[in-house]
């Protein structure tokens, strides 16, 4: 999406208006879906005029973009301060801690973030997930620094990317399923075991022989 020409909020009142519009976007999306959400719906929920909304956002797509940035920032703020603690955990407790906290974030405020994430794949540019990917890859690097035996694992960045993204989208799919076939606790244990068994198995094999 090209940069918006709408004015940027600088005063406290203007910033409060933008925050109200973004929050209203989550509420409208949860009630009306992507297609059913309109700038008029959002303005009504935010308690502002449509004209005021258009001072900051050219259309609902720009509001969706701001919503996405908000969710990404929430995830980063959730994980970043805890990295020094997380890197000292064993693998299974680490996976469980991240997944439970991610679930709690998605279900906060009547699940508005969860409903957003269930739609996000349809309209959120993939590169907007980059701050989360960078954060989690940074966590992985620091984790390896605290557990140097993991440097023996082959293709660690690719495996980290697969496990991180696989875990995130598995949680979203589970939480948005009205009739999940497994309990969330079992899912968390399963994902933790998947990572744990992979790491343990690779370490047990020892270094690969040169080709």
C-alpha positions as CSV (number, residue, x, y, z in Angstrom):
1,X,0.0,0.0,0.0
2,X,1.5,3.4,-0.9
3,X,2.1,5.8,2.0
4,X,-1.0,7.6,3.2
5,X,-1.4,11.4,2.6
6,X,-3.7,11.7,5.6
7,X,-2.3,13.8,8.4
8,X,-0.4,12.2,11.3
9,X,-1.6,12.8,14.8
10,X,0.7,14.9,16.9
11,X,-1.5,16.3,19.7
12,X,-2.8,14.1,22.6
13,X,-6.4,14.5,21.5
14,X,-5.6,13.5,17.9
15,X,-3.6,10.5,19.1
16,X,-6.5,9.5,21.3
17,X,-8.8,9.7,18.3
18,X,-6.6,7.5,16.2
19,X,-6.4,4.9,19.0
20,X,-10.2,4.9,19.3
21,X,-10.5,4.4,15.5
22,X,-8.0,1.5,15.6
23,X,-9.8,-0.2,18.6
24,X,-13.1,0.3,16.8
25,X,-11.6,-1.4,13.8
26,X,-11.1,-4.6,15.9
27,X,-14.6,-4.4,17.2
28,X,-16.2,-3.9,13.8
29,X,-14.1,-6.6,12.2
30,X,-15.2,-9.1,14.9
31,X,-18.9,-8.3,14.3
32,X,-19.0,-7.7,10.5
33,X,-16.0,-9.5,9.0
34,X,-13.6,-8.0,6.4
35,X,-16.2,-7.3,3.7
36,X,-18.9,-6.1,6.1
37,X,-16.7,-3.7,7.9
38,X,-17.0,-0.1,6.6
39,X,-15.5,3.2,7.6
40,X,-19.0,4.3,8.8
41,X,-19.2,1.3,11.1
42,X,-15.8,2.0,12.5
43,X,-16.5,5.7,13.0
44,X,-19.8,5.0,14.8
45,X,-18.1,2.6,17.2
46,X,-15.2,5.0,17.8
47,X,-17.7,7.8,18.5
48,X,-16.3,10.1,15.8
49,X,-17.6,11.5,12.6
50,X,-16.7,9.9,9.3
51,X,-15.1,13.1,8.3
52,X,-12.9,13.0,11.4
53,X,-11.9,9.4,10.5
54,X,-10.9,10.5,7.0
55,X,-8.6,13.1,8.4
56,X,-6.3,10.2,9.5
57,X,-7.2,7.2,7.3
58,X,-8.1,7.3,3.6
59,X,-10.0,4.0,3.7
60,X,-10.7,0.9,5.8
61,X,-7.6,-0.8,4.4
62,X,-5.4,1.8,6.1
63,X,-7.2,1.1,9.3
64,X,-6.6,-2.6,8.9
65,X,-2.9,-1.7,8.3
66,X,-2.8,0.3,11.6
67,X,-4.5,-2.6,13.4
68,X,-1.9,-5.0,12.1
69,X,0.9,-2.7,13.3
70,X,-0.8,-2.6,16.7
71,X,-1.0,-6.4,17.1
72,X,2.6,-6.8,16.0
73,X,3.7,-4.2,18.5
74,X,1.7,-6.0,21.3
75,X,3.5,-9.3,20.5
76,X,6.9,-7.7,20.5
77,X,6.1,-5.9,23.8
78,X,5.0,-9.2,25.3
79,X,8.2,-11.1,24.4
80,X,11.0,-8.6,24.3
81,X,11.3,-7.9,28.0
82,X,11.2,-11.6,28.9
83,X,14.0,-12.7,26.6
84,X,16.7,-12.8,29.4
85,X,14.4,-15.2,31.4
86,X,13.3,-17.2,28.4
87,X,16.7,-18.1,27.1
88,X,17.5,-19.8,30.4
89,X,14.5,-22.2,30.2
90,X,14.6,-25.8,28.9
91,X,13.1,-26.2,25.5
92,X,9.7,-27.7,26.4
93,X,8.9,-25.1,29.1
94,X,10.1,-22.3,26.7
95,X,7.7,-23.5,24.0
96,X,4.9,-23.7,26.5
97,X,5.5,-20.3,28.0
98,X,5.5,-18.6,24.5
99,X,2.4,-20.5,23.4
100,X,0.3,-19.8,26.5
101,X,1.3,-16.1,26.5
102,X,0.4,-15.9,22.8
103,X,-3.0,-17.5,23.5
104,X,-3.6,-15.1,26.4
105,X,-2.8,-12.1,24.2
106,X,-5.1,-13.3,21.4
107,X,-8.0,-13.9,23.8
108,X,-7.7,-10.6,25.6
109,X,-10.5,-8.0,25.2
110,X,-13.1,-10.6,24.3
111,X,-10.8,-12.2,21.7
112,X,-10.7,-9.2,19.3
113,X,-7.1,-9.9,18.4
114,X,-7.8,-13.5,17.7
115,X,-10.7,-12.7,15.4
116,X,-8.4,-10.2,13.7
117,X,-5.6,-12.8,13.2
118,X,-8.1,-15.2,11.7
119,X,-8.7,-12.7,9.0
120,X,-5.2,-11.2,8.8
121,X,-3.9,-13.7,6.2
122,X,-6.4,-12.2,3.7
123,X,-5.2,-8.6,3.8
124,X,-2.1,-8.2,5.9
125,X,1.1,-8.0,3.8
126,X,3.5,-10.8,4.8
127,X,6.4,-8.4,5.3
128,X,4.5,-6.8,8.1
129,X,5.1,-9.9,10.2
130,X,8.9,-9.2,9.9
131,X,9.2,-7.5,13.4
132,X,7.8,-10.7,15.0
133,X,10.1,-12.9,12.9
134,X,13.1,-10.8,13.8
135,X,12.2,-10.8,17.5
136,X,11.8,-14.6,17.6
137,X,14.9,-15.3,15.5
138,X,16.8,-13.0,17.9
139,X,15.4,-15.1,20.8
140,X,16.6,-18.2,19.0
141,X,20.1,-16.8,18.6
142,X,20.3,-15.8,22.2
143,X,18.9,-19.1,23.3
144,X,21.7,-20.9,21.3
145,X,24.3,-18.6,23.0
146,X,23.1,-19.8,26.4
147,X,22.9,-23.5,25.2
148,X,26.1,-23.8,23.0
149,X,25.5,-27.5,22.4
150,X,22.7,-26.4,20.0
151,X,25.3,-25.0,17.6
152,X,25.7,-28.6,16.5
153,X,22.2,-28.6,15.0
154,X,22.2,-28.4,11.2
155,X,20.3,-25.7,9.4
156,X,19.2,-24.1,12.6
157,X,17.7,-20.8,11.0
158,X,15.5,-22.8,8.7
159,X,14.3,-25.1,11.5
160,X,13.7,-22.1,13.8
161,X,11.6,-20.4,11.1
162,X,9.5,-23.5,10.5
163,X,8.9,-24.1,14.2
164,X,8.1,-20.5,15.0
165,X,5.7,-19.9,12.2
166,X,4.2,-23.4,12.5
167,X,3.5,-22.9,16.2
168,X,2.0,-19.5,15.7
169,X,-0.5,-20.5,13.0
170,X,-1.3,-23.8,14.7
171,X,-2.3,-21.9,17.8
172,X,-4.5,-19.5,15.8
173,X,-6.1,-22.3,13.9
174,X,-6.9,-24.2,17.2
175,X,-8.3,-21.1,19.0
176,X,-10.5,-20.2,16.0
177,X,-11.9,-23.8,15.7
178,X,-15.3,-23.9,17.4
179,X,-14.8,-27.7,18.0
180,X,-11.1,-28.5,18.3
181,X,-10.2,-32.2,18.3
182,X,-7.6,-31.7,21.0
183,X,-7.4,-29.7,24.2
184,X,-5.1,-26.6,24.1
185,X,-2.9,-28.1,26.9
186,X,-2.4,-31.2,24.8
187,X,-1.6,-29.1,21.7
188,X,1.1,-27.2,23.7
189,X,2.6,-30.4,25.0
190,X,2.6,-31.9,21.5
191,X,4.4,-28.8,20.0
192,X,6.9,-28.8,22.9
193,X,7.6,-32.5,22.4
194,X,7.9,-32.0,18.6
195,X,10.7,-29.4,19.1
196,X,12.2,-31.3,22.0
197,X,12.4,-34.6,20.2
198,X,13.9,-33.0,17.1
199,X,16.6,-31.3,19.1
200,X,17.4,-34.4,21.2
201,X,17.4,-36.6,18.2
202,X,19.7,-34.3,16.2
203,X,22.1,-33.9,19.2
204,X,22.2,-37.7,19.7
205,X,23.2,-38.3,16.1
206,X,26.3,-36.2,16.6
207,X,28.0,-34.1,13.9
208,X,27.3,-35.1,10.3
209,X,30.0,-36.7,8.4
210,X,31.4,-34.4,5.6
211,X,30.0,-35.2,2.2
